[in-house]
Amino acid sequence: MAANLQQRIEKIEAKAALMIERYELMRQARQRAEAKVEELVSEIGRLERTIAEMSRQIEYLKVASVMSPDHRDVEATRAVLSELVREIDKCINQLSI
């Protein structure tokens, strides 16, 4: 009976040691998983900030493209300015006579 009890105790000890070993492996795996989650949350935050910045840049570019004159507008403005300069020259000539 004592030998049988000793065998049971040894089996329980072996199982307990195995459980402790498995527990430690699971604890380490959990720590790695938590670190990975933390890293990914940080990466998500960085990417969200990048997306927000790029969205602002897109809006700025849209506004800038709407505000920038096209080739026809530039030519029309040059023609108007040239005409005004000619009229000013005529006025200066008339005043100097």
A tleap script that builds the chain and sets N, CA, C and O, in Angstrom:
source leaprc.protein.ff14SB
mol = sequence {
  NMET ALA ALA ASN LEU GLN GLN ARG ILE GLU
  LYS ILE GLU ALA LYS ALA ALA LEU MET ILE
  GLU ARG TYR GLU LEU MET ARG GLN ALA ARG
  GLN ARG ALA GLU ALA LYS VAL GLU GLU LEU
  VAL SER GLU ILE GLY ARG LEU GLU ARG THR
  ILE ALA GLU MET SER ARG GLN ILE GLU TYR
  LEU LYS VAL ALA SER VAL MET SER PRO ASP
  HIE ARG ASP VAL GLU ALA THR ARG ALA VAL
  LEU SER GLU LEU VAL ARG GLU ILE ASP LYS
  CYS ILE ASN GLN LEU SER CILE
}
set mol.1.N position { 0.791 -1.189 0.000 }
set mol.1.CA position { 0.000 0.000 0.000 }
set mol.1.C position { 0.839 1.262 0.000 }
set mol.1.O position { 0.519 2.242 -0.673 }
set mol.2.N position { 1.942 1.221 0.782 }
set mol.2.CA position { 2.817 2.390 0.842 }
set mol.2.C position { 3.471 2.628 -0.509 }
set mol.2.O position { 3.667 3.770 -0.925 }
set mol.3.N position { 3.810 1.528 -1.195 }
set mol.3.CA position { 4.426 1.670 -2.513 }
set mol.3.C position { 3.422 2.245 -3.495 }
set mol.3.O position { 3.770 3.084 -4.326 }
set mol.4.N position { 2.181 1.797 -3.403 }
set mol.4.CA position { 1.126 2.299 -4.264 }
set mol.4.C position { 0.894 3.797 -4.010 }
set mol.4.O position { 0.718 4.572 -4.950 }
set mol.5.N position { 0.896 4.186 -2.744 }
set mol.5.CA position { 0.738 5.609 -2.398 }
set mol.5.C position { 1.912 6.422 -2.908 }
set mol.5.O position { 1.731 7.537 -3.397 }
set mol.6.N position { 3.107 5.877 -2.798 }
set mol.6.CA position { 4.313 6.567 -3.280 }
set mol.6.C position { 4.236 6.745 -4.788 }
set mol.6.O position { 4.601 7.800 -5.307 }
set mol.7.N position { 3.766 5.728 -5.493 }
set mol.7.CA position { 3.632 5.839 -6.947 }
set mol.7.C position { 2.617 6.913 -7.319 }
set mol.7.O position { 2.838 7.689 -8.249 }
set mol.8.N position { 1.526 6.955 -6.603 }
set mol.8.CA position { 0.519 7.987 -6.880 }
set mol.8.C position { 1.083 9.381 -6.645 }
set mol.8.O position { 0.850 10.292 -7.440 }
set mol.9.N position { 1.813 9.545 -5.570 }
set mol.9.CA position { 2.428 10.844 -5.263 }
set mol.9.C position { 3.409 11.239 -6.366 }
set mol.9.O position { 3.438 12.395 -6.789 }
set mol.10.N position { 4.208 10.283 -6.830 }
set mol.10.CA position { 5.157 10.568 -7.895 }
set mol.10.C position { 4.435 10.949 -9.184 }
set mol.10.O position { 4.869 11.863 -9.885 }
set mol.11.N position { 3.348 10.268 -9.503 }
set mol.11.CA position { 2.567 10.610 -10.689 }
set mol.11.C position { 1.987 12.016 -10.564 }
set mol.11.O position { 2.012 12.797 -11.515 }
set mol.12.N position { 1.465 12.326 -9.381 }
set mol.12.CA position { 0.899 13.663 -9.150 }
set mol.12.C position { 1.996 14.724 -9.284 }
set mol.12.O position { 1.774 15.777 -9.882 }
set mol.13.N position { 3.180 14.442 -8.726 }
set mol.13.CA position { 4.304 15.376 -8.833 }
set mol.13.C position { 4.700 15.585 -10.297 }
set mol.13.O position { 4.968 16.709 -10.719 }
set mol.14.N position { 4.734 14.502 -11.057 }
set mol.14.CA position { 5.096 14.599 -12.475 }
set mol.14.C position { 4.052 15.414 -13.231 }
set mol.14.O position { 4.389 16.262 -14.057 }
set mol.15.N position { 2.788 15.147 -12.939 }
set mol.15.CA position { 1.728 15.912 -13.593 }
set mol.15.C position { 1.781 17.382 -13.186 }
set mol.15.O position { 1.579 18.262 -14.023 }
set mol.16.N position { 2.044 17.651 -11.938 }
set mol.16.CA position { 2.147 19.030 -11.455 }
set mol.16.C position { 3.313 19.745 -12.150 }
set mol.16.O position { 3.190 20.898 -12.565 }
set mol.17.N position { 4.454 19.036 -12.271 }
set mol.17.CA position { 5.607 19.637 -12.950 }
set mol.17.C position { 5.268 19.926 -14.412 }
set mol.17.O position { 5.639 20.975 -14.940 }
set mol.18.N position { 4.570 19.004 -15.063 }
set mol.18.CA position { 4.150 19.207 -16.449 }
set mol.18.C position { 3.191 20.388 -16.552 }
set mol.18.O position { 3.300 21.191 -17.478 }
set mol.19.N position { 2.258 20.503 -15.617 }
set mol.19.CA position { 1.315 21.620 -15.619 }
set mol.19.C position { 2.050 22.949 -15.415 }
set mol.19.O position { 1.736 23.946 -16.063 }
set mol.20.N position { 3.012 22.949 -14.524 }
set mol.20.CA position { 3.790 24.175 -14.281 }
set mol.20.C position { 4.567 24.568 -15.539 }
set mol.20.O position { 4.630 25.743 -15.902 }
set mol.21.N position { 5.155 23.572 -16.191 }
set mol.21.CA position { 5.905 23.824 -17.423 }
set mol.21.C position { 4.984 24.387 -18.512 }
set mol.21.O position { 5.329 25.355 -19.189 }
set mol.22.N position { 3.818 23.771 -18.670 }
set mol.22.CA position { 2.855 24.249 -19.668 }
set mol.22.C position { 2.343 25.647 -19.324 }
set mol.22.O position { 2.173 26.498 -20.197 }
set mol.23.N position { 2.102 25.860 -18.030 }
set mol.23.CA position { 1.648 27.180 -17.592 }
set mol.23.C position { 2.687 28.246 -17.953 }
set mol.23.O position { 2.343 29.322 -18.443 }
set mol.24.N position { 3.949 27.934 -17.704 }
set mol.24.CA position { 5.024 28.891 -18.007 }
set mol.24.C position { 5.099 29.166 -19.507 }
set mol.24.O position { 5.279 30.312 -19.916 }
set mol.25.N position { 4.964 28.127 -20.328 }
set mol.25.CA position { 4.961 28.317 -21.776 }
set mol.25.C position { 3.786 29.194 -22.214 }
set mol.25.O position { 3.946 30.075 -23.059 }
set mol.26.N position { 2.618 28.953 -21.645 }
set mol.26.CA position { 1.440 29.753 -21.986 }
set mol.26.C position { 1.615 31.206 -21.534 }
set mol.26.O position { 1.228 32.134 -22.244 }
set mol.27.N position { 2.199 31.393 -20.350 }
set mol.27.CA position { 2.441 32.745 -19.846 }
set mol.27.C position { 3.385 33.506 -20.770 }
set mol.27.O position { 3.161 34.681 -21.062 }
set mol.28.N position { 4.425 32.845 -21.224 }
set mol.28.CA position { 5.367 33.474 -22.147 }
set mol.28.C position { 4.698 33.794 -23.491 }
set mol.28.O position { 4.916 34.861 -24.065 }
set mol.29.N position { 3.889 32.865 -23.975 }
set mol.29.CA position { 3.171 33.101 -25.233 }
set mol.29.C position { 2.214 34.278 -25.084 }
set mol.29.O position { 2.082 35.089 -26.001 }
set mol.30.N position { 1.554 34.375 -23.949 }
set mol.30.CA position { 0.648 35.504 -23.701 }
set mol.30.C position { 1.420 36.812 -23.668 }
set mol.30.O position { 0.973 37.807 -24.239 }
set mol.31.N position { 2.571 36.824 -23.008 }
set mol.31.CA position { 3.385 38.045 -22.955 }
set mol.31.C position { 3.807 38.472 -24.362 }
set mol.31.O position { 3.760 39.658 -24.690 }
set mol.32.N position { 4.217 37.513 -25.192 }
set mol.32.CA position { 4.596 37.833 -26.561 }
set mol.32.C position { 3.401 38.386 -27.337 }
set mol.32.O position { 3.527 39.348 -28.094 }
set mol.33.N position { 2.238 37.759 -27.133 }
set mol.33.CA position { 1.027 38.211 -27.825 }
set mol.33.C position { 0.645 39.621 -27.376 }
set mol.33.O position { 0.265 40.451 -28.203 }
set mol.34.N position { 0.740 39.893 -26.095 }
set mol.34.CA position { 0.423 41.233 -25.592 }
set mol.34.C position { 1.397 42.272 -26.147 }
set mol.34.O position { 0.992 43.382 -26.492 }
set mol.35.N position { 2.672 41.917 -26.232 }
set mol.35.CA position { 3.662 42.834 -26.800 }
set mol.35.C position { 3.358 43.097 -28.268 }
set mol.35.O position { 3.483 44.226 -28.741 }
set mol.36.N position { 2.961 42.054 -28.986 }
set mol.36.CA position { 2.614 42.200 -30.407 }
set mol.36.C position { 1.382 43.092 -30.572 }
set mol.36.O position { 1.330 43.933 -31.469 }
set mol.37.N position { 0.397 42.899 -29.702 }
set mol.37.CA position { -0.803 43.740 -29.751 }
set mol.37.C position { -0.430 45.196 -29.507 }
set mol.37.O position { -0.904 46.088 -30.212 }
set mol.38.N position { 0.405 45.435 -28.527 }
set mol.38.CA position { 0.861 46.799 -28.224 }
set mol.38.C position { 1.573 47.411 -29.432 }
set mol.38.O position { 1.341 48.568 -29.782 }
set mol.39.N position { 2.430 46.628 -30.054 }
set mol.39.CA position { 3.160 47.082 -31.239 }
set mol.39.C position { 2.188 47.416 -32.375 }
set mol.39.O position { 2.331 48.439 -33.044 }
set mol.40.N position { 1.213 46.556 -32.583 }
set mol.40.CA position { 0.249 46.772 -33.666 }
set mol.40.C position { -0.648 47.979 -33.388 }
set mol.40.O position { -0.990 48.723 -34.307 }
set mol.41.N position { -1.028 48.173 -32.132 }
set mol.41.CA position { -1.827 49.351 -31.785 }
set mol.41.C position { -1.024 50.619 -32.053 }
set mol.41.O position { -1.560 51.606 -32.557 }
set mol.42.N position { 0.235 50.589 -31.722 }
set mol.42.CA position { 1.110 51.724 -31.999 }
set mol.42.C position { 1.212 51.976 -33.500 }
set mol.42.O position { 1.152 53.120 -33.949 }
set mol.43.N position { 1.364 50.912 -34.265 }
set mol.43.CA position { 1.456 51.017 -35.728 }
set mol.43.C position { 0.152 51.575 -36.306 }
set mol.43.O position { 0.180 52.395 -37.224 }
set mol.44.N position { -0.981 51.137 -35.773 }
set mol.44.CA position { -2.275 51.648 -36.234 }
set mol.44.C position { -2.360 53.151 -35.977 }
set mol.44.O position { -2.805 53.902 -36.845 }
set mol.45.N position { -1.945 53.588 -34.815 }
set mol.45.CA position { -1.954 55.016 -34.504 }
set mol.45.C position { -1.077 55.801 -35.466 }
set mol.45.O position { -1.468 56.867 -35.940 }
set mol.46.N position { 0.104 55.278 -35.753 }
set mol.46.CA position { 1.010 55.954 -36.676 }
set mol.46.C position { 0.388 56.030 -38.061 }
set mol.46.O position { 0.452 57.068 -38.719 }
set mol.47.N position { -0.215 54.929 -38.507 }
set mol.47.CA position { -0.830 54.910 -39.834 }
set mol.47.C position { -2.041 55.843 -39.904 }
set mol.47.O position { -2.277 56.474 -40.935 }
set mol.48.N position { -2.803 55.933 -38.819 }
set mol.48.CA position { -3.945 56.856 -38.801 }
set mol.48.C position { -3.472 58.301 -38.903 }
set mol.48.O position { -4.095 59.116 -39.582 }
set mol.49.N position { -2.369 58.616 -38.225 }
set mol.49.CA position { -1.819 59.980 -38.333 }
set mol.49.C position { -1.327 60.254 -39.747 }
set mol.49.O position { -1.508 61.356 -40.265 }
set mol.50.N position { -0.706 59.257 -40.374 }
set mol.50.CA position { -0.246 59.406 -41.754 }
set mol.50.C position { -1.425 59.608 -42.694 }
set mol.50.O position { -1.373 60.454 -43.587 }
set mol.51.N position { -2.480 58.840 -42.499 }
set mol.51.CA position { -3.677 58.978 -43.334 }
set mol.51.C position { -4.270 60.371 -43.174 }
set mol.51.O position { -4.650 61.002 -44.160 }
set mol.52.N position { -4.352 60.854 -41.939 }
set mol.52.CA position { -4.912 62.187 -41.695 }
set mol.52.C position { -4.061 63.254 -42.391 }
set mol.52.O position { -4.594 64.176 -43.009 }
set mol.53.N position { -2.748 63.123 -42.285 }
set mol.53.CA position { -1.853 64.099 -42.929 }
set mol.53.C position { -2.006 64.056 -44.443 }
set mol.53.O position { -2.061 65.103 -45.089 }
set mol.54.N position { -2.074 62.869 -45.011 }
set mol.54.CA position { -2.231 62.750 -46.459 }
set mol.54.C position { -3.590 63.272 -46.919 }
set mol.54.O position { -3.705 63.846 -48.002 }
set mol.55.N position { -4.610 63.074 -46.100 }
set mol.55.CA position { -5.934 63.614 -46.441 }
set mol.55.C position { -5.891 65.136 -46.473 }
set mol.55.O position { -6.482 65.761 -47.354 }
set mol.56.N position { -5.186 65.736 -45.503 }
set mol.56.CA position { -5.023 67.200 -45.507 }
set mol.56.C position { -4.277 67.645 -46.751 }
set mol.56.O position { -4.648 68.640 -47.373 }
set mol.57.N position { -3.240 66.928 -47.117 }
set mol.57.CA position { -2.480 67.295 -48.310 }
set mol.57.C position { -3.342 67.182 -49.561 }
set mol.57.O position { -3.237 68.015 -50.462 }
set mol.58.N position { -4.191 66.163 -49.626 }
set mol.58.CA position { -5.096 66.025 -50.771 }
set mol.58.C position { -6.031 67.224 -50.847 }
set mol.58.O position { -6.260 67.775 -51.924 }
set mol.59.N position { -6.571 67.627 -49.698 }
set mol.59.CA position { -7.459 68.789 -49.687 }
set mol.59.C position { -6.721 70.043 -50.135 }
set mol.59.O position { -7.258 70.834 -50.911 }
set mol.60.N position { -5.500 70.232 -49.656 }
set mol.60.CA position { -4.706 71.403 -50.059 }
set mol.60.C position { -4.457 71.377 -51.566 }
set mol.60.O position { -4.567 72.403 -52.237 }
set mol.61.N position { -4.123 70.207 -52.091 }
set mol.61.CA position { -3.866 70.097 -53.522 }
set mol.61.C position { -5.124 70.349 -54.338 }
set mol.61.O position { -5.060 70.955 -55.408 }
set mol.62.N position { -6.276 69.883 -53.837 }
set mol.62.CA position { -7.526 70.156 -54.542 }
set mol.62.C position { -7.793 71.653 -54.588 }
set mol.62.O position { -8.160 72.191 -55.633 }
set mol.63.N position { -7.610 72.322 -53.464 }
set mol.63.CA position { -7.829 73.764 -53.414 }
set mol.63.C position { -6.838 74.482 -54.323 }
set mol.63.O position { -7.213 75.398 -55.054 }
set mol.64.N position { -5.599 74.074 -54.279 }
set mol.64.CA position { -4.576 74.717 -55.103 }
set mol.64.C position { -4.850 74.510 -56.584 }
set mol.64.O position { -4.631 75.421 -57.382 }
set mol.65.N position { -5.323 73.334 -56.964 }
set mol.65.CA position { -5.580 73.093 -58.386 }
set mol.65.C position { -6.788 73.895 -58.866 }
set mol.65.O position { -6.832 74.311 -60.024 }
set mol.66.N position { -7.757 74.113 -57.997 }
set mol.66.CA position { -8.912 74.928 -58.358 }
set mol.66.C position { -8.499 76.388 -58.496 }
set mol.66.O position { -8.995 77.103 -59.367 }
set mol.67.N position { -7.593 76.820 -57.637 }
set mol.67.CA position { -7.187 78.227 -57.635 }
set mol.67.C position { -6.157 78.549 -58.715 }
set mol.67.O position { -6.032 79.707 -59.114 }
set mol.68.N position { -5.435 77.571 -59.185 }
set mol.68.CA position { -4.397 77.858 -60.173 }
set mol.68.C position { -5.039 78.158 -61.527 }
set mol.68.O position { -5.942 77.446 -61.968 }
set mol.69.N position { -4.562 79.219 -62.180 }
set mol.69.CA position { -5.149 79.599 -63.464 }
set mol.69.C position { -4.730 78.620 -64.564 }
set mol.69.O position { -3.654 78.024 -64.516 }
set mol.70.N position { -5.609 78.477 -65.548 }
set mol.70.CA position { -5.231 77.639 -66.678 }
set mol.70.C position { -4.585 78.511 -67.756 }
set mol.70.O position { -4.487 79.728 -67.593 }
set mol.71.N position { -4.154 77.906 -68.835 }
set mol.71.CA position { -3.388 78.598 -69.881 }
set mol.71.C position { -4.203 79.733 -70.513 }
set mol.71.O position { -3.659 80.799 -70.802 }
set mol.72.N position { -5.493 79.509 -70.726 }
set mol.72.CA position { -6.337 80.544 -71.344 }
set mol.72.C position { -6.440 81.777 -70.453 }
set mol.72.O position { -6.391 82.906 -70.940 }
set mol.73.N position { -6.583 81.557 -69.139 }
set mol.73.CA position { -6.674 82.691 -68.215 }
set mol.73.C position { -5.393 83.516 -68.222 }
set mol.73.O position { -5.437 84.746 -68.201 }
set mol.74.N position { -4.260 82.836 -68.252 }
set mol.74.CA position { -2.968 83.546 -68.266 }
set mol.74.C position { -2.838 84.376 -69.539 }
set mol.74.O position { -2.413 85.531 -69.482 }
set mol.75.N position { -3.192 83.810 -70.670 }
set mol.75.CA position { -3.095 84.541 -71.945 }
set mol.75.C position { -4.043 85.744 -71.954 }
set mol.75.O position { -3.657 86.825 -72.398 }
set mol.76.N position { -5.267 85.573 -71.474 }
set mol.76.CA position { -6.237 86.669 -71.432 }
set mol.76.C position { -5.740 87.789 -70.527 }
set mol.76.O position { -5.872 88.965 -70.864 }
set mol.77.N position { -5.173 87.430 -69.385 }
set mol.77.CA position { -4.636 88.441 -68.469 }
set mol.77.C position { -3.475 89.185 -69.103 }
set mol.77.O position { -3.378 90.404 -68.959 }
set mol.78.N position { -2.601 88.491 -69.792 }
set mol.78.CA position { -1.478 89.150 -70.481 }
set mol.78.C position { -1.977 90.115 -71.543 }
set mol.78.O position { -1.433 91.208 -71.698 }
set mol.79.N position { -3.008 89.715 -72.272 }
set mol.79.CA position { -3.557 90.581 -73.316 }
set mol.79.C position { -4.140 91.842 -72.705 }
set mol.79.O position { -3.935 92.939 -73.224 }
set mol.80.N position { -4.869 91.692 -71.600 }
set mol.80.CA position { -5.449 92.864 -70.932 }
set mol.80.C position { -4.347 93.778 -70.418 }
set mol.80.O position { -4.425 94.996 -70.579 }
set mol.81.N position { -3.336 93.208 -69.808 }
set mol.81.CA position { -2.223 94.024 -69.290 }
set mol.81.C position { -1.481 94.723 -70.417 }
set mol.81.O position { -1.102 95.886 -70.276 }
set mol.82.N position { -1.270 94.043 -71.519 }
set mol.82.CA position { -0.592 94.663 -72.661 }
set mol.82.C position { -1.397 95.847 -73.186 }
set mol.82.O position { -0.836 96.896 -73.505 }
set mol.83.N position { -2.694 95.675 -73.272 }
set mol.83.CA position { -3.567 96.755 -73.735 }
set mol.83.C position { -3.514 97.942 -72.774 }
set mol.83.O position { -3.464 99.094 -73.203 }
set mol.84.N position { -3.525 97.652 -71.478 }
set mol.84.CA position { -3.430 98.732 -70.492 }
set mol.84.C position { -2.097 99.470 -70.583 }
set mol.84.O position { -2.058 100.695 -70.470 }
set mol.85.N position { -1.029 98.750 -70.781 }
set mol.85.CA position { 0.295 99.386 -70.923 }
set mol.85.C position { 0.312 100.274 -72.161 }
set mol.85.O position { 0.872 101.368 -72.111 }
set mol.86.N position { -0.286 99.839 -73.278 }
set mol.86.CA position { -0.355 100.664 -74.491 }
set mol.86.C position { -1.135 101.948 -74.236 }
set mol.86.O position { -0.730 103.026 -74.671 }
set mol.87.N position { -2.260 101.827 -73.526 }
set mol.87.CA position { -3.056 103.013 -73.239 }
set mol.87.C position { -2.293 103.979 -72.340 }
set mol.87.O position { -2.339 105.194 -72.536 }
set mol.88.N position { -1.590 103.427 -71.349 }
set mol.88.CA position { -0.785 104.281 -70.464 }
set mol.88.C position { 0.285 104.994 -71.267 }
set mol.88.O position { 0.522 106.184 -71.063 }
set mol.89.N position { 0.944 104.275 -72.191 }
set mol.89.CA position { 1.966 104.901 -73.051 }
set mol.89.C position { 1.349 106.020 -73.891 }
set mol.89.O position { 1.961 107.075 -74.054 }
set mol.90.N position { 0.146 105.802 -74.426 }
set mol.90.CA position { -0.521 106.830 -75.220 }
set mol.90.C position { -0.807 108.060 -74.359 }
set mol.90.O position { -0.598 109.194 -74.790 }
set mol.91.N position { -1.290 107.822 -73.133 }
set mol.91.CA position { -1.590 108.934 -72.232 }
set mol.91.C position { -0.323 109.714 -71.892 }
set mol.91.O position { -0.337 110.945 -71.867 }
set mol.92.N position { 0.749 109.015 -71.637 }
set mol.92.CA position { 2.028 109.679 -71.327 }
set mol.92.C position { 2.480 110.505 -72.529 }
set mol.92.O position { 2.949 111.631 -72.362 }
set mol.93.N position { 2.345 109.957 -73.739 }
set mol.93.CA position { 2.728 110.713 -74.956 }
set mol.93.C position { 1.859 111.952 -75.110 }
set mol.93.O position { 2.368 113.015 -75.463 }
set mol.94.N position { 0.556 111.837 -74.852 }
set mol.94.CA position { -0.333 112.983 -74.990 }
set mol.94.C position { -0.018 114.049 -73.944 }
set mol.94.O position { -0.106 115.242 -74.231 }
set mol.95.N position { 0.343 113.631 -72.747 }
set mol.95.CA position { 0.664 114.597 -71.700 }
set mol.95.C position { 1.992 115.278 -71.970 }
set mol.95.O position { 2.170 116.438 -71.596 }
set mol.96.N position { 2.902 114.611 -72.591 }
set mol.96.CA position { 4.214 115.222 -72.847 }
set mol.96.C position { 4.184 116.158 -74.044 }
set mol.96.O position { 5.135 116.919 -74.218 }
set mol.97.N position { 3.163 116.152 -74.873 }
set mol.97.CA position { 3.080 117.029 -76.035 }
set mol.97.C position { 2.629 118.390 -75.626 }
set mol.97.O position { 2.498 119.277 -76.469 }
savepdb mol mol.pdb
quit
